[in-house]
Amino acid sequence: MAEEMERLRFMQGEWAVDAHLMSEEGEWVSTPLPNATTILPMIGGACHYEIMPVMADGIITHLLFSWSYDPHRQVYRMLSCDDASGLMGVLEGNFIDDSNTVVINDVNTDTAVLDTNRQPAFFRQLASTKTSEDSFTDIVSESYDGGATWQPVFRAIHTRQSLHPI
């Protein structure tokens, strides 16, 4: 396994998930899904993936995520796709210096959701932080100004359910 992918190994395993959506009042509101997920290595550890059910407005959607590292461009990439739209997004970025937080977004990948004028409707960002050996937190944010500012929209607190990473 590449050294860079080893930095993401903390994500692998079976997880209980405490998920929240940001309310219009700016407060986190619990949502029933996702409540668990499994993140598995593939292709000899060169990538890992998960399929996660989420619920918004009473509608369940399944999301596919796959992470890898591009050693030529020195960026982490995550592919995302859902069973509602089938659109594939690509987010890329890196770890914040001297931290356990990797931040990726779709500002430069040309995969942002488009509006009716075929212009980006908003950009997506994910910050994933290892908070302990047995937990990590994801914060998903959206930007409506080209990535100048970000508003959090979803938070998932992961707590390990198996004793060891996969």
C-alpha positions as CSV (number, residue, x, y, z in Angstrom):
1,M,0.0,0.0,0.0
2,A,1.3,3.4,-0.9
3,E,2.5,5.6,2.0
4,E,-0.1,8.2,1.1
5,M,-3.0,5.7,1.2
6,E,-1.7,4.5,4.5
7,R,-2.6,8.0,5.9
8,L,-6.2,7.2,5.0
9,R,-6.2,3.8,6.6
10,F,-7.9,5.2,9.7
11,M,-11.1,5.3,7.6
12,Q,-11.2,1.6,7.0
13,G,-13.4,-0.6,9.1
14,E,-16.9,-1.0,10.4
15,W,-18.5,2.1,11.8
16,A,-21.5,3.3,13.8
17,V,-22.4,6.7,12.3
18,D,-24.1,9.6,14.2
19,A,-25.3,11.8,11.3
20,H,-26.6,15.3,11.3
21,L,-28.0,17.8,8.7
22,M,-27.5,21.6,9.2
23,S,-30.9,23.3,9.8
24,E,-31.9,26.6,8.3
25,E,-31.4,28.0,11.8
26,G,-27.7,26.9,11.7
27,E,-28.0,24.0,14.1
28,W,-27.1,20.3,13.6
29,V,-30.2,18.1,13.5
30,S,-29.9,14.4,13.8
31,T,-30.9,12.2,10.9
32,P,-31.6,8.5,11.1
33,L,-29.3,7.5,8.1
34,P,-26.6,6.9,7.8
35,N,-26.4,4.9,11.0
36,A,-23.6,2.5,10.0
37,T,-21.1,2.0,7.2
38,T,-18.2,-0.2,6.2
39,I,-15.1,1.1,4.4
40,L,-13.1,-1.5,2.6
41,P,-9.7,-1.6,0.9
42,M,-9.6,-2.7,-2.8
43,I,-7.0,-3.3,-5.5
44,G,-4.3,-4.3,-2.9
45,G,-4.9,-1.2,-0.8
46,A,-4.4,1.3,-3.7
47,C,-8.0,2.5,-3.1
48,H,-10.8,2.1,-0.6
49,Y,-14.6,2.3,-1.0
50,E,-17.9,2.5,0.8
51,I,-21.5,2.4,-0.1
52,M,-23.6,4.5,2.4
53,P,-27.4,5.0,2.6
54,V,-28.3,8.6,3.5
55,M,-31.7,10.2,4.2
56,A,-32.8,13.7,3.4
57,D,-36.4,14.9,3.4
58,G,-37.5,11.3,4.0
59,I,-35.9,10.0,0.8
60,I,-33.2,7.3,1.0
61,T,-30.3,7.6,-1.4
62,H,-27.3,5.2,-1.7
63,L,-23.9,6.9,-2.1
64,L,-20.7,5.3,-3.4
65,F,-17.4,6.7,-2.4
66,S,-13.9,5.6,-3.4
67,W,-10.6,7.2,-2.3
68,S,-7.2,7.1,-4.0
69,Y,-4.0,9.0,-4.2
70,D,-2.5,10.5,-7.4
71,P,1.3,10.5,-6.9
72,H,2.0,12.5,-10.1
73,R,-0.2,15.4,-9.0
74,Q,0.3,14.7,-5.3
75,V,-3.5,14.9,-4.5
76,Y,-6.0,12.7,-2.8
77,R,-9.1,12.1,-4.9
78,M,-12.5,10.8,-4.0
79,L,-15.1,9.7,-6.5
80,S,-18.7,9.9,-5.4
81,C,-21.9,8.7,-7.1
82,D,-25.5,8.2,-6.0
83,D,-28.3,6.0,-7.1
84,A,-30.7,8.9,-7.6
85,S,-28.9,11.0,-10.2
86,G,-26.1,8.7,-11.3
87,L,-23.8,11.7,-11.5
88,M,-20.2,11.1,-10.6
89,G,-18.3,13.7,-8.7
90,V,-14.6,14.0,-8.3
91,L,-13.2,15.8,-5.2
92,E,-9.5,16.4,-4.7
93,G,-7.2,17.9,-2.1
94,N,-4.8,17.1,0.6
95,F,-4.1,16.9,4.3
96,I,-3.9,20.2,6.1
97,D,-0.3,20.6,7.2
98,D,0.6,19.0,10.6
99,S,-3.0,17.7,11.1
100,N,-5.1,14.6,10.8
101,T,-7.6,16.4,8.5
102,V,-7.8,15.8,4.8
103,V,-9.9,18.4,2.8
104,I,-11.1,17.7,-0.7
105,N,-13.5,19.6,-3.0
106,D,-14.7,19.8,-6.6
107,V,-13.7,23.4,-7.3
108,N,-11.1,22.5,-9.9
109,T,-12.4,19.1,-11.1
110,D,-15.2,20.3,-13.5
111,T,-17.7,17.9,-11.8
112,A,-19.8,20.4,-9.7
113,V,-23.6,20.1,-10.0
114,L,-24.7,22.4,-12.9
115,D,-27.7,24.8,-12.9
116,T,-30.1,25.2,-15.9
117,N,-27.6,27.5,-17.5
118,R,-24.9,24.8,-17.3
119,Q,-23.0,26.8,-14.7
120,P,-21.9,25.3,-11.4
121,A,-24.9,25.6,-9.0
122,F,-22.6,25.0,-6.0
123,F,-19.3,23.3,-5.1
124,R,-18.9,20.5,-2.6
125,Q,-16.2,20.0,0.0
126,L,-15.4,17.2,2.5
127,A,-13.2,17.6,5.5
128,S,-12.4,14.2,7.1
129,T,-10.7,14.3,10.5
130,K,-9.2,11.4,12.5
131,T,-10.3,12.2,16.0
132,S,-8.9,9.1,17.7
133,E,-7.8,5.5,16.8
134,D,-11.4,4.5,16.9
135,S,-13.2,7.6,15.5
136,F,-13.3,10.2,12.7
137,T,-15.6,12.9,11.7
138,D,-16.7,14.0,8.2
139,I,-18.0,17.5,7.5
140,V,-19.6,18.1,4.1
141,S,-19.9,21.8,3.1
142,E,-21.2,23.7,0.1
143,S,-20.0,26.9,-1.6
144,Y,-22.1,29.2,-3.7
145,D,-19.2,31.7,-4.4
146,G,-16.7,29.5,-6.2
147,G,-15.1,28.1,-3.1
148,A,-14.3,31.5,-1.3
149,T,-16.6,30.5,1.6
150,W,-18.1,27.2,2.7
151,Q,-21.3,26.4,4.6
152,P,-21.5,23.1,6.5
153,V,-24.5,21.0,5.5
154,F,-23.8,17.5,6.8
155,R,-21.8,15.9,9.6
156,A,-21.1,12.2,10.2
157,I,-19.3,11.1,13.4
158,H,-17.9,7.6,13.0
159,T,-17.2,5.3,15.9
160,R,-15.4,2.0,15.2
161,Q,-17.5,-1.1,15.7
162,S,-14.8,-3.7,15.0
163,L,-11.6,-3.9,17.1
164,H,-9.2,-3.5,14.2
165,P,-9.1,-1.6,10.9
166,I,-9.8,-3.8,7.9
